[in-house]
Amino acid sequence: MAERRSAAAEAVARLSEWADAHLSAVRSLSAGVAVAGLLVLARSVRLTTKFTNAGAIPVEFVERNVRLRGKVHRVTAAGLEVEHIPISLPFISLIQRKWQSQGLLLVRLAGVELAPEGTAWLQEELRPSQVVWFQLLGREHLALECLVLVNKGRFRSVCLNEELLREGLGRAARIEGLHHSSRLYWKLHRRLLRAELKALKKSKGIWKEESFSERIRDRISSNKFVQTLKHF
């Protein structure tokens, strides 16, 4: 049973990516047998299910690090509020919408300790209803720890976790949800550390060095004697 669920979770990732890449071909299917086959497969792997809270996502999806698609509604200090977009099958999309419930997923950028400037950057970078891919790495209470990717053109995507660190808008942190001894943990952690190092070398964002005059001003303002004089 466990092997069957794992295989189903892996099928979700592969079939969802294929369906998006060949959407026009999928929509042009007219054979009833083909549609029926898609329906059976989708139902068996919960491909058409719209997840409206983190707890509804099967544990196998998280363990297999399945990649899902969603639409960003809001960016807050707690993370991204994302509406999950399930696979839409031909001929039954209207019926699907009637079945689907409403709700937003709280998606955190795994391995990144955001600076306040990072939240502001995300709010500017992600336009309203921006479609993103989020790869499940872990789940903590009502939040999902994910790698978040945004398409930049037809053949390029950007990982927001790395981009924030490259811009010096956060610090690399522990990746919650992944065991620290796993190969995936260290593979991703090295990527994040390399991105952070680039910002550090270029003195970007939070790594920007203060000028000499700024350091002198800060030292004067923090001097106890100067602070005492301000009270007179």
C-alpha positions as CSV (number, residue, x, y, z in Angstrom):
1,M,0.0,0.0,0.0
2,A,2.8,2.4,0.9
3,E,4.6,1.7,-2.4
4,R,1.4,2.3,-4.3
5,R,0.9,5.7,-2.6
6,S,4.5,6.7,-3.3
7,A,4.2,5.7,-6.9
8,A,1.0,7.8,-7.1
9,A,2.7,10.8,-5.6
10,E,5.5,10.6,-8.2
11,A,2.9,10.2,-10.9
12,V,1.4,13.5,-9.8
13,A,4.6,15.4,-10.3
14,R,5.3,13.9,-13.8
15,L,1.8,14.1,-15.1
16,S,1.2,17.6,-13.9
17,E,4.3,18.9,-15.6
18,W,3.4,17.0,-18.8
19,A,-0.1,18.3,-18.8
20,D,1.1,21.9,-18.5
21,A,3.7,21.5,-21.2
22,H,1.2,19.9,-23.6
23,L,-2.0,21.6,-22.6
24,S,-3.2,22.3,-26.2
25,A,-2.7,18.6,-27.1
26,V,-4.6,17.5,-24.0
27,R,-7.5,19.8,-24.8
28,S,-7.7,18.5,-28.3
29,L,-8.3,14.9,-27.2
30,S,-11.7,13.8,-28.5
31,A,-11.7,10.1,-27.9
32,G,-13.9,9.1,-25.0
33,V,-11.6,6.3,-24.0
34,A,-8.7,8.6,-23.6
35,V,-10.7,11.0,-21.4
36,A,-12.0,8.1,-19.3
37,G,-8.4,6.9,-18.8
38,L,-7.3,10.3,-17.6
39,L,-10.2,10.5,-15.2
40,V,-9.4,7.1,-13.7
41,L,-5.7,8.0,-13.3
42,A,-6.4,11.5,-11.9
43,R,-8.9,10.1,-9.4
44,S,-6.4,7.4,-8.2
45,V,-3.6,9.9,-7.5
46,R,-5.8,12.9,-6.4
47,L,-4.5,14.8,-9.4
48,T,-7.6,17.0,-9.7
49,T,-8.0,17.7,-6.0
50,K,-7.6,21.3,-5.0
51,F,-5.8,21.5,-1.7
52,T,-7.0,24.4,0.5
53,N,-5.0,23.8,3.6
54,A,-1.6,22.2,4.4
55,G,-3.2,19.3,6.4
56,A,-5.1,18.1,3.3
57,I,-2.0,17.4,1.3
58,P,-1.2,13.6,1.5
59,V,2.0,12.9,3.5
60,E,3.3,10.9,0.5
61,F,3.3,14.1,-1.5
62,V,5.5,15.8,1.1
63,E,7.8,12.8,1.4
64,R,8.2,12.6,-2.4
65,N,8.8,16.4,-2.6
66,V,6.0,16.7,-5.2
67,R,5.9,20.0,-7.1
68,L,2.5,21.8,-7.2
69,R,1.3,24.9,-9.0
70,G,-0.5,27.8,-7.5
71,K,-1.5,31.5,-7.7
72,V,-0.1,34.0,-5.2
73,H,-2.8,36.1,-3.5
74,R,-0.8,37.9,-0.8
75,V,2.8,38.2,0.5
76,T,3.0,38.6,4.3
77,A,5.8,38.4,6.9
78,A,4.5,34.8,7.6
79,G,5.0,33.7,3.9
80,L,3.1,33.5,0.7
81,E,-0.6,32.9,0.6
82,V,-1.2,30.7,-2.4
83,E,-4.2,29.3,-4.1
84,H,-3.5,25.8,-5.3
85,I,-4.2,25.2,-9.0
86,P,-5.0,21.5,-9.7
87,I,-4.7,19.9,-13.1
88,S,-7.7,20.8,-15.2
89,L,-9.0,17.9,-17.4
90,P,-10.6,18.5,-20.8
91,F,-14.4,18.6,-21.0
92,I,-15.0,18.6,-17.3
93,S,-13.3,21.8,-16.1
94,L,-16.6,23.5,-15.3
95,I,-17.7,20.5,-13.2
96,Q,-14.3,20.5,-11.4
97,R,-14.8,24.1,-10.4
98,K,-18.1,23.3,-8.8
99,W,-16.5,20.5,-6.7
100,Q,-13.5,22.5,-5.6
101,S,-13.5,24.2,-2.2
102,Q,-11.9,27.6,-1.4
103,G,-8.9,28.3,0.8
104,L,-5.3,29.4,0.6
105,L,-2.1,27.6,1.5
106,L,0.6,29.3,3.6
107,V,3.9,28.7,1.7
108,R,7.2,29.5,3.4
109,L,10.5,29.8,1.5
110,A,12.5,26.9,3.0
111,G,16.0,27.6,4.2
112,V,15.7,31.4,4.1
113,E,15.5,33.7,7.1
114,L,13.9,36.8,5.5
115,A,14.9,40.3,6.3
116,P,12.1,42.9,6.3
117,E,13.5,44.1,3.0
118,G,13.0,40.6,1.6
119,T,9.2,40.7,2.2
120,A,9.0,44.1,0.5
121,W,11.0,42.7,-2.4
122,L,8.6,39.8,-2.8
123,Q,5.6,42.1,-2.7
124,E,7.1,44.0,-5.6
125,E,8.4,41.0,-7.5
126,L,5.2,38.9,-7.4
127,R,2.5,40.6,-9.4
128,P,-1.2,40.0,-8.5
129,S,-2.3,36.4,-9.4
130,Q,1.4,35.5,-10.1
131,V,1.5,31.7,-10.9
132,V,4.3,29.9,-9.2
133,W,5.5,26.3,-8.7
134,F,6.2,25.2,-5.1
135,Q,8.1,22.0,-4.3
136,L,7.1,20.5,-1.1
137,L,10.0,19.9,1.4
138,G,8.2,19.8,4.7
139,R,5.1,20.7,6.6
140,E,4.9,22.4,10.0
141,H,1.6,23.0,11.6
142,L,-0.4,24.9,9.0
143,A,2.5,26.0,6.8
144,L,4.4,24.4,3.9
145,E,8.2,24.6,3.6
146,C,8.9,24.9,-0.1
147,L,11.2,25.8,-2.9
148,V,9.3,28.4,-4.8
149,L,10.0,28.8,-8.6
150,V,8.7,31.5,-11.0
151,N,8.9,31.2,-14.8
152,K,11.0,33.9,-16.4
153,G,10.3,33.5,-20.1
154,R,9.7,30.3,-21.9
155,F,12.8,28.3,-21.0
156,R,14.0,29.8,-17.7
157,S,12.7,29.7,-14.1
158,V,14.1,31.4,-11.0
159,C,14.1,29.9,-7.5
160,L,13.0,32.7,-5.2
161,N,14.7,31.1,-2.2
162,E,18.1,31.5,-4.0
163,E,17.3,34.9,-5.5
164,L,16.5,36.4,-2.2
165,L,19.8,35.3,-0.8
166,R,21.7,36.5,-3.9
167,E,20.2,39.9,-3.4
168,G,21.2,40.0,0.3
169,L,17.6,40.1,1.4
170,G,17.9,37.2,3.9
171,R,20.2,34.7,5.5
172,A,20.6,31.0,4.8
173,A,18.9,29.0,7.6
174,R,18.0,25.4,8.4
175,I,15.7,23.7,6.0
176,E,12.7,22.7,8.1
177,G,11.0,19.5,7.2
178,L,14.1,17.8,5.7
179,H,16.4,15.6,7.9
180,H,19.8,17.3,8.2
181,S,21.5,14.0,7.3
182,S,19.7,13.5,4.0
183,R,21.5,14.0,0.7
184,L,18.7,16.4,-0.5
185,Y,19.1,18.6,2.6
186,W,22.8,19.2,2.0
187,K,22.3,19.6,-1.8
188,L,19.8,22.3,-1.3
189,H,21.6,23.9,1.7
190,R,24.8,24.2,-0.4
191,R,22.9,25.9,-3.1
192,L,21.5,28.4,-0.6
193,L,24.9,29.0,1.0
194,R,26.4,29.7,-2.4
195,A,23.7,32.2,-3.2
196,E,24.3,33.9,0.2
197,L,28.0,34.0,-0.4
198,K,27.5,35.9,-3.7
199,A,25.6,38.6,-1.8
200,L,28.3,38.7,0.9
201,K,31.1,39.1,-1.6
202,K,29.3,42.0,-3.4
203,S,28.1,43.6,-0.1
204,K,24.5,43.5,-1.2
205,G,21.5,44.1,0.9
206,I,22.0,43.2,4.6
207,W,25.7,42.6,3.8
208,K,26.3,46.1,2.6
209,E,29.1,47.7,4.6
210,E,28.5,51.0,6.2
211,S,30.6,54.0,5.0
212,F,33.2,55.5,7.3
213,S,31.0,58.5,8.0
214,E,28.0,56.3,8.9
215,R,30.2,54.3,11.3
216,I,31.4,57.5,13.0
217,R,27.8,58.8,13.2
218,D,26.6,55.6,14.8
219,R,29.4,55.5,17.3
220,I,28.7,59.1,18.3
221,S,25.0,58.6,18.7
222,S,25.6,55.5,20.8
223,N,28.1,57.3,23.1
224,K,26.8,57.5,26.7
225,F,28.1,61.0,27.1
226,V,26.3,62.2,24.0
227,Q,23.1,60.5,25.1
228,T,23.4,62.3,28.5
229,L,23.8,65.7,26.8
230,K,20.6,65.1,24.8
231,H,18.6,65.1,28.0
232,F,19.6,68.7,28.7
